[in-house]
Amino acid sequence: MRNFYVLTLAIAFLEDNLENPIARADAAEHCHVSLSSLEKLFRYALHLSVGEYLCKRRLTRAAQEMLSGTSVLQAAMKFQYDSPEGFSRAFRRFWGVLPSEFAGEWKFTGLFPKLDYYFEEDGDMNLARKKVDLSEAYDYFRENASTQVICFDIQNLMGFNAVSRRAGDLAIREAARRIDAAAGEEMLTLRVGGDEFALITGLRDPTAAEELRRQVLSRNGESFNCDGAPMPLSLWAGITTVPDKIRYGQLFTELQQAIDLSKA
C-alpha cells in the first residue's frame, strides 16, 4: 500500500516540476524515501527510471507547446535543457525529427502522456493499475459523443521489448506515426495504454471510419529501423463508438473497456 502512495506522490511531484530545475534526489526527498528505493519502484511499476520518466514527459510537453507556436529556444529553456543543441538531440531521439521539423511531420503530441494510478482495495502494488490521464481530452469526448473511435493495438510489443527497450519505444512511435499520418486535422489521437491508441474520428458514418481503419492497416508488415536493423510492425484495429454519456471519473475505464471489446 505504501509503495502505491509513494509512486503517485513521486509522479505528481515530477509533473508539477517539469519546468523547474529539479534532480532525481529531489523527488526522493519529497517522498521521504531513498533515491535507490524510488528508482527501484519506478523500474518495477513503470519499467522506467525516474530520469527517463521526467525526460519523456518534458519532451512530450515541449512538442505540444511548439505545435502551439513556442520556439525551439523557448522550449529548450522552459524544459531545463542547457542548450538548444542538447534539446534538439534529445528531441530527435524521442520524436524522430528535429524540433524545427516537428510541425511539418506530426499532429499528434501525446507520445508519452501523464500517467496515473488507481488502487483496488485489499491489495498492494500488484493491484495498482497504471492508467493515462485523459482529463485534457474530456471535453473533446463530450463534443464527439456517438461518433466513431478506431482502437489500435500493437501486435507483439513484448517481442520488441525483448530485443531492447529502445526497440519497444520505436515500435510505439512508429505506430503513432502511422495513425497520425492517416488522421484528419480535426481528429484526436490518444495513447491510452502501453501499446494501445484511440483515434477519436468525429465521424458518424461507420463506412468512413472503416476506410480510415483499412488505410492504417494497409501498412502492416512495413519495417522501422532500430539501430540499423529493420523491424516489421503490424497493428490490430477495431471500431467502437464514443458513449452518449461520459463520466469524467470513469473516462479511462470506459475507453479501455471499449478497446477490449473491439479487440475481442
C-alpha distance (Angstrom), angle and dihedral (degrees) to the residues before:
residue distance angle dihedral
M1 . . .
R2 3.80 . .
N3 3.81 91.2 .
F4 3.79 89.5 57.5
Y5 3.80 92.5 53.9
V6 3.80 92.9 45.2
L7 3.79 90.9 51.7
T8 3.79 94.8 49.1
L9 3.80 91.0 44.8
A10 3.80 91.7 50.7
I11 3.80 93.5 48.0
A12 3.80 90.8 49.5
F13 3.81 90.4 50.0
L14 3.81 92.3 50.8
E15 3.81 92.0 46.8
D16 3.79 90.9 50.8
N17 3.80 90.7 51.9
L18 3.80 104.9 42.6
E19 3.80 88.1 118.0
N20 3.82 96.4 41.4
P21 3.83 130.8 84.6
I22 3.81 99.3 -108.4
A23 3.80 132.2 153.0
R24 3.81 128.9 -143.4
A25 3.80 89.0 -107.5
D26 3.81 89.5 60.0
A27 3.80 89.8 61.5
A28 3.80 91.4 49.1
E29 3.81 91.6 48.6
H30 3.80 90.7 49.0
C31 3.82 89.4 54.8
H32 3.83 93.8 43.2
V33 3.81 93.3 -122.3
S34 3.78 134.2 110.7
L35 3.79 119.0 -91.9
S36 3.80 91.0 -119.2
S37 3.82 90.7 54.0
L38 3.78 92.1 49.0
E39 3.80 92.2 48.1
K40 3.80 90.4 49.9
L41 3.80 90.7 50.5
F42 3.83 92.9 49.6
R43 3.79 92.7 49.2
Y44 3.79 91.3 48.0
A45 3.80 96.6 46.9
L46 3.83 103.3 28.8
H47 3.82 103.6 18.8
L48 3.81 86.3 -127.6
S49 3.77 136.9 99.1
V50 3.79 120.1 -116.9
G51 3.80 89.4 -108.0
E52 3.80 92.8 50.4
Y53 3.79 92.0 51.7
L54 3.80 90.9 50.2
C55 3.82 92.9 46.9
K56 3.81 95.2 48.3
R57 3.77 93.0 47.3
R58 3.80 92.0 49.0
L59 3.81 92.4 49.8
T60 3.79 90.7 47.8
R61 3.79 91.7 50.6
A62 3.80 91.0 45.0
A63 3.81 90.2 55.9
Q64 3.79 90.8 51.0
E65 3.77 92.2 51.5
M66 3.80 95.9 44.5
L67 3.80 89.8 52.5
S68 3.81 85.3 57.2
G69 3.81 93.2 52.5
T70 3.81 106.2 -84.4
S71 3.82 111.5 144.1
V72 3.80 124.0 -122.3
L73 3.81 90.9 -111.6
Q74 3.80 92.4 49.6
A75 3.81 91.9 48.3
A76 3.80 92.3 48.1
M77 3.80 92.3 52.0
K78 3.79 94.7 41.2
F79 3.79 94.0 53.1
Q80 3.79 95.4 45.3
Y81 3.81 104.7 -102.6
D82 3.80 117.3 150.9
S83 3.80 93.4 -136.8
P84 3.80 141.3 5.0
E85 3.82 87.7 -114.0
G86 3.79 93.1 57.5
F87 3.79 90.5 45.7
S88 3.81 91.5 49.7
R89 3.82 92.3 51.8
A90 3.80 92.4 50.1
F91 3.80 92.0 43.8
R92 3.80 93.6 50.9
R93 3.79 92.2 48.9
F94 3.80 90.3 51.8
W95 3.82 101.3 38.2
G96 3.81 101.2 25.0
V97 3.81 93.5 -124.4
L98 3.77 136.4 71.0
P99 3.81 116.7 -96.9
S100 3.81 90.1 -111.2
E101 3.82 89.5 56.7
F102 3.78 97.9 45.4
A103 3.81 100.1 92.2
G104 3.80 90.7 52.7
E105 3.81 94.1 49.6
W106 3.82 107.4 35.8
K107 3.80 141.7 41.8
F108 3.81 93.5 171.7
T109 3.81 116.2 82.2
G110 3.82 104.1 169.5
L111 3.78 100.8 90.1
F112 3.81 92.2 134.6
P113 3.82 108.6 20.1
K114 3.77 125.7 -168.9
L115 3.78 111.0 -79.2
D116 3.75 127.6 -139.0
Y117 3.78 136.2 176.3
Y118 3.74 135.1 -140.6
F119 3.77 123.1 -160.9
E120 3.77 130.3 -139.0
E121 3.78 116.3 -147.1
D122 3.80 122.7 -101.5
G123 3.76 95.9 25.5
D124 3.78 146.8 86.9
M125 3.80 132.5 -138.3
N126 3.81 91.8 -43.0
L127 3.82 87.7 67.6
A128 3.79 96.3 42.3
R129 3.79 107.6 103.0
K130 3.78 123.0 -151.7
K131 3.78 115.8 -131.7
V132 3.77 138.9 171.2
D133 3.79 120.6 -110.9
L134 3.81 104.5 -116.9
S135 3.80 96.8 173.2
E136 3.81 93.5 113.7
A137 3.82 90.4 55.4
Y138 3.79 96.2 47.9
D139 3.81 96.2 96.5
Y140 3.80 90.4 48.2
F141 3.79 90.4 53.8
R142 3.81 91.5 50.1
E143 3.80 91.9 49.6
N144 3.80 91.0 50.5
A145 3.80 100.4 45.6
S146 3.82 114.2 153.7
T147 3.82 93.1 18.5
Q148 3.79 127.2 121.9
V149 3.81 123.1 -83.7
I150 3.80 120.9 -166.6
C151 3.80 111.5 -151.7
F152 3.80 117.9 -156.1
D153 3.78 129.8 -165.4
I154 3.80 126.7 -174.7
Q155 3.78 112.9 -122.7
N156 3.82 112.2 -123.8
L157 3.79 100.7 -9.2
M158 3.80 87.4 163.9
G159 3.79 88.1 63.7
F160 3.80 91.0 56.6
N161 3.80 91.2 46.5
A162 3.80 89.2 50.9
V163 3.80 88.3 60.4
S164 3.80 91.7 48.7
R165 3.78 140.9 -48.7
R166 3.80 86.8 -109.3
A167 3.82 90.4 58.3
G168 3.80 89.8 50.8
D169 3.81 91.9 49.7
L170 3.80 91.4 49.6
A171 3.81 91.5 49.1
I172 3.81 89.3 54.4
R173 3.80 91.2 47.9
E174 3.80 92.5 48.3
A175 3.80 91.3 50.2
A176 3.80 89.7 51.1
R177 3.80 90.7 47.9
R178 3.81 93.1 54.1
I179 3.79 93.2 48.2
D180 3.80 91.9 45.0
A181 3.81 92.1 50.3
A182 3.81 91.1 55.6
A183 3.81 97.1 41.1
G184 3.78 120.6 99.1
E185 3.79 122.2 -120.9
E186 3.81 93.5 -102.0
M187 3.80 95.2 46.3
L188 3.79 124.0 100.3
T189 3.81 123.9 -138.9
L190 3.80 119.0 -162.1
R191 3.75 131.3 -173.8
V192 3.79 101.3 -139.4
G193 3.80 101.5 171.4
G194 3.77 143.5 5.4
D195 3.81 92.5 -74.7
E196 3.80 101.9 5.9
F197 3.79 132.4 97.7
A198 3.79 133.1 180.0
L199 3.80 121.9 -153.2
I200 3.81 109.6 -158.2
T201 3.79 97.7 -155.7
G202 3.81 102.0 -178.9
L203 3.81 85.6 -139.4
R204 3.78 120.1 137.1
D205 3.79 94.3 -173.0
P206 3.85 110.6 87.1
T207 3.81 90.0 -158.5
A208 3.80 92.2 59.1
A209 3.81 90.5 48.4
E210 3.80 90.4 50.2
E211 3.80 90.8 52.4
L212 3.81 89.3 52.2
R213 3.81 91.2 48.7
R214 3.80 91.0 51.5
Q215 3.81 90.7 48.6
V216 3.80 91.8 58.9
L217 3.81 94.1 42.1
S218 3.81 91.5 50.1
R219 3.81 85.5 77.8
N220 3.80 93.7 58.6
G221 3.79 110.6 131.1
E222 3.80 94.7 28.5
S223 3.80 112.8 130.2
F224 3.77 133.2 -128.3
N225 3.77 122.9 -155.9
C226 3.80 121.5 -108.6
D227 3.79 113.2 -178.5
G228 3.79 91.3 -35.0
A229 3.80 96.3 -44.1
P230 3.83 120.1 111.4
M231 3.81 113.1 -130.9
P232 3.82 120.0 -168.9
L233 3.79 114.0 -136.4
S234 3.80 129.7 -163.2
L235 3.81 132.9 177.6
W236 3.77 136.1 -151.8
A237 3.79 116.6 -140.3
G238 3.77 137.7 -173.2
I239 3.80 134.3 173.2
T240 3.78 127.8 -127.0
T241 3.80 136.6 157.2
V242 3.80 132.1 -104.8
P243 3.83 105.8 -109.7
D244 3.81 116.6 -107.4
K245 3.80 90.3 -126.6
I246 3.79 119.1 37.1
R247 3.78 121.9 -171.5
Y248 3.79 113.6 -150.0
G249 3.80 95.0 -138.8
Q250 3.80 92.5 48.9
L251 3.81 99.5 41.2
F252 3.80 96.3 107.7
T253 3.81 93.8 43.9
E254 3.80 93.6 48.0
L255 3.79 92.5 48.2
Q256 3.80 91.8 46.9
Q257 3.80 90.6 51.0
A258 3.79 89.8 50.2
I259 3.80 90.5 51.1
D260 3.80 92.1 48.9
L261 3.80 90.5 49.5
S262 3.80 93.3 48.9
K263 3.81 91.0 48.4
A264 3.80 90.4 51.3
